[in-house]
Amino acid sequence: KRISDYFSGELAESIKFHEKRKSEIILNNLIDFFVNQSDHTIHSIEKNMNFTHANLILNLKVDRVNKSLDGKLHIIDFKTGKKIKILDNKGNIKSSQLFTYAAAIKTNIESISYIFLSQDEISEEVITDQNDSDQSKQSLNIKSGINHIYSIIEHIGKGDIGINIKTHSKNEMPYRHLHVVSRIKELIQSKS
C-alpha cells in the first residue's frame, strides 16, 4: 500500500519527504561503503537460483554477489532491521541464510556477509573462508557451514521433520530459511 492510503495532506507529504531523505542518506552511505571496496566488482544482483540437493529443490534469491580481482566470490545479503550474527560466540551457526546461498553457488566463495543499512551507518557482519588453524572466534568456516546445510537438507529429504523443533530454539531461529522445506515435507506426509 501507499502512504496516501493511510495518511493525507501535509502529514502524508511530510512522511514522504522524511522517508525519501532517509533513503537518500542510506544510499549515499552504501555507495561510499562499496567505493572503498574497489578490489571487487558486481558479479550479480538479486539473482534467482535453483538449488537441488537430496532430491529437494530450493528457490533462492541472492541480493548481491561481488567478484574479487582473483575471481573469488563474496555473497552479500542486505538487512534493514536488527543486526544479526552469522555465528554465535562459540562458532555455531546462528543464521543459515548465507550458508544456504553459498551451498547453491558451490565454488570459489571467499566470504559471506550481511550488510546492515541504516541512516547512521553501513556495517557488515562477515565470515571469510579461512582454512588455517589460527581461527579462534569463528571456528566454523564457509565450507563447514555448507556441509552443515547439506546435512540438514539430506535429513529433510529423508523425511526428518525435526528441523521444525530446531527452528523455534533459543538460537534465534538459525534454520528459519530451511523451515519452509521441512514444513512442506511434513504437510505431504500428513496427507498420505
C-alpha positions in Angstrom: 0.0 0.0 0.0 1.0 3.6 -0.4 1.4 6.2 2.3 -1.6 8.1 0.9 -3.7 5.1 1.7 -3.1 5.8 5.4 -2.4 9.5 5.6 -3.5 12.5 3.7 -2.5 16.1 3.1 0.5 17.7 4.9 1.1 14.6 7.1 1.5 12.3 4.0 3.8 14.8 2.3 5.9 15.2 5.5 6.3 11.4 5.8 7.2 11.0 2.1 9.8 13.8 2.5 11.4 12.3 5.6 11.4 8.7 4.2 12.9 9.9 0.9 15.6 11.9 2.7 16.4 8.8 4.9 16.6 6.6 1.8 19.0 9.1 0.1 21.3 9.1 3.2 21.3 5.3 3.3 22.0 5.1 -0.5 24.9 7.6 -0.2 26.4 5.7 2.7 26.1 2.4 0.8 27.8 3.9 -2.3 30.7 5.2 -0.1 30.9 1.7 1.5 31.3 0.0 -1.8 33.6 2.6 -3.3 36.0 1.8 -0.5 36.0 -1.8 -1.7 37.5 -1.1 -5.1 39.0 -4.6 -5.3 35.5 -6.1 -6.0 33.1 -5.8 -8.9 29.5 -6.7 -9.1 29.0 -10.3 -10.3 25.2 -10.4 -9.9 22.3 -8.5 -8.2 19.1 -10.1 -7.0 19.9 -13.4 -8.8 17.2 -16.1 -8.7 18.8 -19.5 -8.2 17.5 -23.1 -8.1 19.5 -25.3 -5.8 18.9 -29.1 -5.8 20.2 -31.3 -3.1 18.9 -34.7 -1.8 16.1 -34.5 -4.4 14.8 -31.2 -2.9 14.7 -28.0 -4.9 15.3 -24.7 -3.1 14.4 -21.5 -5.0 16.6 -18.7 -3.7 17.2 -15.0 -4.4 20.6 -13.7 -3.6 20.8 -9.9 -3.0 24.2 -9.4 -4.4 27.4 -11.3 -5.3 30.7 -9.4 -5.8 33.7 -10.8 -7.5 37.3 -10.0 -6.4 40.1 -9.4 -8.8 41.3 -13.0 -8.4 37.8 -14.3 -9.3 36.6 -15.3 -5.8 33.0 -14.5 -4.8 31.6 -12.5 -1.9 28.0 -13.3 -1.1 26.0 -10.4 0.3 22.6 -10.1 1.9 21.3 -6.6 2.8 19.5 -6.1 6.1 17.5 -3.1 7.1 16.3 -4.3 10.5 18.0 -5.5 13.6 21.6 -6.6 13.3 22.1 -10.4 13.5 25.1 -12.6 13.8 26.1 -15.3 11.3 27.8 -17.3 14.0 27.4 -17.2 17.8 30.4 -16.6 20.1 31.2 -20.4 20.1 31.3 -20.5 16.3 27.9 -22.3 15.8 25.6 -21.2 13.0 23.2 -18.6 14.2 21.8 -17.8 10.8 21.8 -20.3 7.9 20.7 -18.0 5.1 24.2 -17.1 3.8 25.5 -20.7 4.1 22.4 -21.8 2.1 23.3 -19.3 -0.7 26.9 -20.5 -0.5 25.8 -24.1 -0.9 23.8 -23.1 -4.0 26.8 -21.2 -5.6 29.2 -24.0 -4.5 32.6 -22.8 -5.8 35.1 -20.0 -5.4 33.5 -18.4 -2.4 35.8 -16.2 -0.4 33.3 -14.6 2.0 29.7 -14.3 3.1 28.2 -11.2 4.8 25.2 -9.3 5.9 25.4 -5.6 5.2 23.2 -3.6 7.6 21.7 -0.5 6.1 20.8 2.3 8.5 20.7 6.1 8.3 23.5 6.3 10.8 26.0 3.9 9.3 26.6 0.9 7.0 28.1 -2.0 8.8 29.0 -5.6 7.9 29.0 -9.0 9.6 31.3 -11.1 7.5 32.7 -14.6 7.5 35.7 -15.3 5.3 36.8 -18.7 4.2 39.8 -19.2 6.4 41.4 -22.6 6.3 44.2 -22.0 8.7 44.2 -23.5 12.3 44.6 -20.0 13.8 40.8 -19.5 13.6 39.7 -18.8 17.1 36.4 -16.9 17.5 34.9 -18.2 14.2 35.7 -21.8 14.2 33.2 -22.6 11.5 34.4 -21.7 8.0 32.2 -21.4 5.0 32.9 -25.0 3.7 31.9 -26.4 7.1 28.7 -24.3 7.0 27.9 -25.5 3.5 28.4 -29.1 4.7 26.1 -28.4 7.6 23.4 -27.1 5.2 23.8 -30.2 3.0 23.3 -32.4 6.1 20.1 -30.6 7.1 18.7 -30.8 3.6 19.5 -34.5 3.4 17.7 -35.2 6.7 14.7 -33.3 5.5 14.8 -35.2 2.2 14.7 -38.5 4.2 11.6 -37.3 5.9 13.2 -36.0 9.1 11.0 -33.0 10.0 12.6 -32.5 13.4 14.1 -29.3 12.0 10.8 -27.6 12.9 11.6 -28.1 16.5 15.1 -26.6 16.0 13.6 -23.5 14.2 12.0 -22.4 17.4 15.0 -22.8 19.6 16.7 -20.2 21.7 19.3 -19.6 18.9 17.1 -17.0 17.2 15.8 -19.5 14.6 19.1 -20.3 12.9 17.3 -22.6 10.4 14.4 -20.3 9.5 15.3 -20.4 5.9 15.1 -24.2 5.7 11.9 -24.3 7.9 9.6 -24.0 4.9 11.2 -27.0 3.2 10.7 -29.2 6.3 7.1 -27.8 6.7 6.2 -28.8 3.2 7.6 -32.3 3.7 5.5 -32.5 6.9 2.3 -31.5 5.1 2.9 -34.0 2.4 3.4 -36.8 4.9 0.3 -35.8 6.9 -1.9 -36.0 3.7 -0.7 -39.5 2.8 
